[in-house]
């Protein structure tokens, strides 16, 4: 079970890396795709934290700027 979770976590990291690389190629940005992937991962984690926090406070699911 632990090995499966490890493989799943690595697969998610590769998914964000691939998304960042594709975004870099499509938009022809001077920023490396791996950096864009890390930014996408940070945004996804932040949004997930906002959704969890909003669930406790009974607010709309999308964050309106900051999580308090």
KAJOBEL-V27749 format. One record per run of one state. SS is the DSSP state (A for helix, B for strand, O for the rest). FROM is the first residue (numbers start at 1). TO is the last residue. If there is no record, write none. Layout:
# KAJOBEL-V27749
ss=[SS	SS]
from=[FROM	FROM]
to=[TO	TO]
This chain:
# KAJOBEL-V27749
ss=[O	A	O	A	O]
from=[1	2	28	33	58]
to=[1	27	32	57	68]
